[in-house]
Each structure stands twice: as C-alpha cells, then as structure tokens.
Amino acid sequence: MMPNKQHIDHRTGRRHVARAKVLKVLTYIALVAIGIIMLIPFLWMVLGSFKNVREVMQFPPTFIPKDPTLSNYREVFSRLPFARYYLNTIITSVIPTVITVMTASMAGFGFAKYRFVGKNFIFWLILATMMIPYPVTIVPLYVMAYRAGLVNTYTGLIIVNLSSAFGIFMMRQFCLTIPEDLLDAARIDGSSEFGIFFKIIIPLTKPALATLTIFTFTGNWNAYMWPLLMVNTDKLRTLSLAIPLFNGQYASFPNLVYAASTMAVLPVIVLFVFNQRYFTEGIAMSGLKE
C-alpha cells in the first residue's frame, strides 16, 4: 500500500526538525569551542599572575598555579606608581564616557523625535565623520592642542573624546523605537522636553546607554595613540602607556607583567559583566529602524 501525501509530508517535516536540532547543537558546540580558544590566553595571563617566576619560566609549563601567591601584585605596586596610573586612567576614561553618553543620548533623541531645518543634512554630516580614518586627524588635533597649551594636561587627554558620531547614530536608532504617542501623552500632562528626556527617554533607553557606555569606556580605557602624543611626564601616564613600559623593563619577570596586565583589564571586565544583559539587548535593538 502506497503511503499518502500527508504521511510523507509528516516524515519530511520530522526530518527537517531533527536536522535543525542537530545543526543547532553543532552551532553551539562550535561557538563554545571558539569561545574557549579565545579565553585561553586571558586565563593564562590571570593564572600566571599568581605564579612565581620559576613556575612561569619552567618547561613543560603548568596551567594551574602549584603554589598561588599575591606577591606579584604587591611587587607591581612597589616597583612603579601603579596607583597613580590607575587614577589617571580612571579620570581620562570616566569623565569623557559620562559626557559622551549624555551628549550622544541628547543628540540621538533630537535627531529621532524633532523636526528642524537641515536635520538630515547635519545627521549625515555627522555620520560622514566616521568615514575619516583616525590617523588622519591626529596631526591637526595635536597642533590645536599644542597651540591651546593642553599638552601634559588632563584637559588635553579628555577633550578629544567628549563626543561620538557612532553614539549619536546608535541612540537615534534606539529612540526611533519609542512610540510618539508616549511623548505626546507626557506633553499633554505638562511635562517639559527635558522632563520627557530624563523621565521617559533615559529609562527606556537603558540597553542602548549601557552598550554605548561599554564601548566608550573601553575605547577610552585602552586609548594609546593620543595619550602617547599628549603625555611627556610620568605624572600623567595612563595604564596603556605604563604597561608597555613596564613590560620593557621587566620582560624577564613575566609573572609581574601578567599581574600588571590583569589589573589593567579588570575594570573593563567588571563593567561588561554588570551590563551584559543590557549590552546584548542594546546591540539587538539599535538597528531595528532606519
């Protein structure tokens, strides 16, 4: 007896479902494997920071420290003013991050929800600045900073990172997903435009704000080229400048270099861990509307 069409379609559907499940499992396995491969160098650095120099240099190497110690971290602080470098990096990262997030969120809200002359032209002009390679702008920026007397100052380190074209674009895309009726209802209730921004826009754009905060803070924390040009004294040196210098001086003590590097990346990791949920949602939502 020949099977009917419905039975054949049912078996075909089950095969498709089974094939999709197998493909999903293989995809997860591949992603986990890639994640582990990318994580190994970081784990090697962190675990190496708890080893003594003899264990770090021995062959064959050990992955887990046999005799964990915190002396490497204490020695890093005793050999160079690491606390000062930390403070400089925090100042030059937190201040521009806060200002950038505020300016980008306000500008993104304005471009998304207001109508004014030249809006599209100004917005596309801002986006056009993203096409200019950063090295092209270094010389004119340095000349302006030098003539303004900003070399070897916190202001000189901070001033070039107070705005972000990418941040404006991302906040605009996210603000486009907020219904106009919600803003109109707030206006009818007597709320001012600043009240709408702080009481409605800010709470509803937390994922985008968290994403922008992570991107901006990470970029400022890891900045190397601009601090290298602006800083000529040890007093204003940041971690991105101190770690290569420390590595050059203590290359024969990789355990100390591991400890210094671990402390340098720790704030970025902590920030990402606490904002991971908002970060994922912000990446998914920022491109929904044109």
C-alpha positions in Angstrom: 0.0 0.0 0.0 1.5 3.3 -1.1 1.9 6.0 1.7 -0.3 9.0 1.3 1.0 12.5 0.7 0.1 13.6 4.3 2.2 10.8 5.8 5.2 11.7 3.5 4.9 15.4 4.5 4.8 14.4 8.1 8.0 12.3 7.8 9.7 15.1 5.8 8.8 17.7 8.5 10.2 15.5 11.2 13.4 15.1 9.3 13.6 18.9 8.9 13.1 19.4 12.6 15.7 16.8 13.5 18.2 18.3 11.0 17.5 21.8 12.5 18.1 20.5 16.1 21.4 18.8 15.0 22.5 21.9 13.3 21.7 24.0 16.4 23.7 21.6 18.6 26.7 21.7 16.3 26.5 25.5 16.2 26.5 25.8 19.9 29.4 23.3 20.1 31.4 25.3 17.6 30.7 28.6 19.4 31.7 27.1 22.8 34.9 25.8 21.3 35.7 29.1 19.7 34.9 30.9 23.0 37.3 28.5 24.9 40.1 29.1 22.4 39.7 32.9 22.7 39.5 32.6 26.5 42.7 30.5 27.0 45.2 33.4 26.5 43.3 35.5 29.1 43.1 32.7 31.6 46.8 32.0 31.0 47.6 35.7 31.9 45.3 35.7 35.0 46.6 32.3 36.3 50.2 33.3 35.5 49.8 36.4 37.7 49.5 34.1 40.7 52.7 32.1 39.9 56.3 32.8 41.0 58.9 33.5 38.3 60.3 30.0 38.5 57.0 28.3 37.8 56.2 30.7 34.9 59.5 30.0 33.2 59.6 26.2 33.8 59.1 23.7 30.9 56.8 22.0 30.4 54.5 24.8 31.6 51.8 24.4 34.2 48.3 25.9 33.6 47.1 25.9 37.2 49.5 27.5 39.8 51.0 25.0 42.1 51.7 27.5 44.8 49.4 30.6 44.3 50.7 33.8 45.6 49.6 37.5 45.7 53.2 38.8 46.0 53.3 39.7 42.3 50.5 42.3 42.8 52.3 43.8 45.8 55.6 43.9 43.9 54.0 45.7 40.9 52.8 48.5 43.2 56.2 48.7 44.9 58.1 48.9 41.6 56.1 51.7 39.9 53.4 54.2 40.8 50.6 51.9 39.6 48.0 53.6 41.8 48.8 56.9 40.0 48.5 55.3 36.6 45.2 53.8 37.7 43.9 57.2 38.8 45.0 58.9 35.6 43.2 56.2 33.5 40.1 56.4 35.6 39.9 60.2 35.2 40.6 60.1 31.4 38.0 57.3 31.0 35.1 58.0 33.3 34.7 61.8 32.6 34.7 61.5 28.7 32.5 58.4 29.0 29.8 60.3 31.1 29.9 63.3 28.8 29.8 61.3 25.6 26.8 59.2 26.8 24.9 62.3 27.8 25.7 64.3 24.6 25.1 61.3 22.3 21.8 60.4 24.0 20.5 64.0 23.8 21.6 64.4 20.1 20.2 61.0 19.2 16.8 61.9 20.9 16.8 65.2 19.0 17.5 63.6 15.6 14.9 60.9 16.2 12.0 62.9 17.6 12.3 66.5 16.5 11.9 68.3 13.2 14.2 71.2 12.3 15.8 72.7 9.3 18.8 70.8 8.0 18.2 67.8 10.3 19.0 65.1 7.7 22.0 67.0 6.3 23.5 67.5 9.8 22.9 63.9 10.7 24.5 62.6 7.6 27.4 65.0 8.0 28.0 63.6 11.5 27.9 60.1 10.1 30.4 61.1 7.4 33.0 61.9 10.1 33.0 58.1 10.8 34.5 57.6 7.4 37.6 59.6 8.2 40.5 57.4 9.5 41.6 58.3 12.9 45.3 58.7 12.0 44.3 61.4 9.5 43.0 63.6 12.4 45.9 63.1 14.8 48.2 65.8 13.4 45.6 68.6 13.3 44.3 67.6 16.7 47.7 67.7 18.2 48.6 71.0 16.6 45.4 72.6 18.0 46.0 71.0 21.5 49.6 72.3 21.4 48.7 75.8 20.5 46.0 75.8 23.2 48.5 74.7 25.8 46.8 71.4 26.5 49.8 69.2 26.2 50.6 67.3 29.5 47.2 68.2 31.0 44.1 66.2 31.8 42.1 68.5 29.6 44.2 67.6 26.6 43.7 63.9 27.3 39.9 64.2 27.7 38.8 66.9 25.3 39.1 64.8 22.1 36.8 62.1 23.5 33.8 64.2 24.5 31.5 63.2 21.6 30.9 60.2 19.4 29.3 60.0 16.0 28.7 56.3 16.5 27.0 57.0 19.8 24.7 59.6 18.2 23.8 57.2 15.5 23.1 54.3 17.9 21.0 56.4 20.3 19.0 57.8 17.3 18.2 54.3 16.1 17.1 53.2 19.5 15.0 56.4 20.1 13.1 55.7 16.9 11.7 52.6 18.5 9.9 54.7 21.2 6.3 55.5 20.3 5.4 59.1 19.6 2.2 58.7 21.5 4.1 58.2 24.7 5.9 61.5 24.3 2.7 63.3 23.3 0.9 62.0 26.4 3.7 63.3 28.6 3.4 66.7 26.9 -0.3 66.8 27.5 0.4 66.1 31.2 2.5 69.2 31.2 6.0 67.6 31.1 8.8 69.8 29.7 11.1 68.5 27.0 13.9 68.0 29.5 11.4 66.2 31.7 10.5 63.9 28.8 14.1 63.2 28.2 15.1 62.4 31.8 11.9 60.7 32.9 10.9 58.7 29.7 13.8 58.5 27.2 16.6 57.7 29.7 14.7 54.8 31.4 13.5 53.3 28.1 17.0 53.5 26.5 18.9 51.7 29.3 20.1 48.9 26.9 21.4 51.5 24.4 23.0 53.6 27.2 24.7 50.5 28.7 26.0 49.5 25.3 27.4 52.9 24.5 28.9 53.2 28.0 30.8 49.9 27.5 32.0 50.8 24.0 33.1 54.3 25.1 34.7 53.4 28.4 36.6 50.5 26.7 37.9 52.8 24.0 39.0 55.5 26.4 40.5 53.0 28.8 42.6 51.3 26.1 43.5 54.5 24.3 47.1 54.5 23.4 48.0 56.8 20.4 46.5 60.1 21.8 47.9 59.7 25.4 51.3 58.8 23.8 51.3 62.2 22.0 49.9 64.3 24.8 51.8 62.9 27.8 55.5 63.6 28.3 55.7 63.2 32.1 55.3 60.2 34.4 52.7 62.1 36.4 50.0 61.9 33.7 50.9 58.5 32.3 48.0 56.1 31.8 47.9 52.3 32.0 48.0 51.9 28.3 51.4 53.7 28.3 52.6 52.2 31.6 52.1 48.5 30.7 54.4 48.6 27.6 57.0 50.5 29.6 56.7 48.0 32.5 56.9 45.1 30.0 60.1 46.5 28.5 61.8 47.0 32.0 60.7 43.7 33.5 60.4 41.4 30.4 62.5 38.8 32.3 59.7 38.7 35.0 56.6 37.7 33.1 54.7 37.0 36.3 54.9 40.7 37.2 53.8 41.6 33.7 50.8 39.2 34.0 49.8 40.8 37.3 50.0 44.4 35.9 48.1 43.4 32.8 45.4 41.7 34.8 44.9 44.8 37.0 44.7 46.9 33.8 41.9 44.9 32.2 39.9 44.2 35.3 37.7 47.4 35.3 36.6 46.7 31.7 35.6 43.1 32.6 33.7 44.2 35.7 31.8 46.9 33.7 30.9 44.4 31.0 29.7 41.7 33.5 27.4 44.2 35.3 26.0 45.5 32.0 25.9 42.3 29.9 22.2 41.9 29.8 21.6 45.5 28.7 24.6 45.2 26.3 23.1 42.3 24.4 19.7 43.9 24.2 21.1 47.2 23.0 23.1 45.5 20.2 20.0 43.7 19.1 17.7 46.7 19.2 19.9 49.5 17.9 19.4 48.6 14.2 15.7 48.0 14.1 14.7 51.2 12.4 16.1 53.2 9.6 
